[in-house]
Amino acid sequence: MKISTQIGYSGGFAESVAQVQALEKAGLDIAYVAEAYGYDGVSLMGYLAAVTESVQIAAGILPIFTRTPSLLAMTAAGVDELSGGRCILGLGASGPQVIEGFHGVPYDAPLARTREIIDICRKVWAREEPLVHEGRKYQVPLPSDQGTGLGKPLKIITHPPRPRIPIHVAALGPKNVQLTAELAEGWLPILYHPGRADEIWGADLRAGYAARADDLGPMDVVAGGLLAIGPESEVAGFRDFARAMVALYVGGMGARGKNFYNTLFQRYGYEEEAKVIQDLYLDGKKAEAAAAVPTEFLERTSLCGDEGYVRERIAEYKASGVTVLNVTPVAKDLAGQQRLLEKAKDLAG
């Protein structure tokens, strides 16, 4: 298994860069740079490209509604050039609260848009002919009756170092997961429960794989959790660090009846808990919502425990199909994070 980590979106560029540099020395394979509605993710990706040597630099993720498909392709090609071929383009739909509330654009047809964006990006990078795309959501060049009529097919001026940059897609719903398994090099499922993965997504993944092109190769599955290794009495409490994040997504990332993460939590079997968490969170009772997150879910999705416990958790992730273990090492300093990452790589084999 490869090892990755997620860089947060709340700022602190210097701290994030220092962390990635330290973890790179410990064998980190991929750093995913988040983007929500704080600083953009690409600035940090470019910064990391200049001060790292081997770690892959991934968008985790760039929302598909915030940039044109051609700009997404140009951006990934630029980071790929800066990093010497280490870029991964992570794509996701985000949600209507952010897309419509912060960016002011309609949140429509995320599935169709994702499919067309992937196609356009690969055409741009391959540079085999001027870009032409006639889709339901995107028409390139723009048809003459929708603009000045002066648009013409163009090739990207520069020559991307790779004709195919890996694309990882954040997806949870059945159709999105099927599309990801068909078209993407990697899958980013948040709130991933390895013990329930096949029941929830197995059929969708298999349907996508059945339509997958041979030249794509196997799809990476990227999932994991908080990482702390030590006596149960010392590290078990670290599992609770995930409560606020789970409550944010299950309770606050959406409205009642329109929250993808809440729906997933219900599919895991936590129907009543999902309702309680959402009600509390939307009523402004965030601490109470976090306290309502089931302890069993935190235990099954974290990597916090003694060495045997963590080994068992990693084995369960691997058995469920995870190929990239995404960890958040919990330690008081960077040296401690490095030791945890090295141990995780050893246990992952």
Secondary structure, 3 states (H helix, E strand, C coil): CEEEEEECCCCCHHHHHHHHHHHHHCCCCEEEECCCCCCCHHHHHHHHHHHCCCCEEEECCEECCCCCHHHHHHHHHHHHHHHCCCEEEEEECCCHHHHHHCCCCCCCCHHHHHHHHHHHHHHHHHCCCCCCEECCCCEECCCHHHCCCCCCCCCCCCCCCCCCCCEEEECCCHHHHHHHHHHCCEEECCCCCCCCHHHHHHHHHHHHHHCCCHHHCCCEEEEEEEEEECCHHHHHHHHHHHHHHHHHHHHHCCECCECHHHHHHHHCCCHHHHHHHHHHHHCCCHHHHHHCCCHHHHHHHCEEECHHHHHHHHHHHHHCCCCEEEEEECCCCHHHHHHHHHHHHHHHC
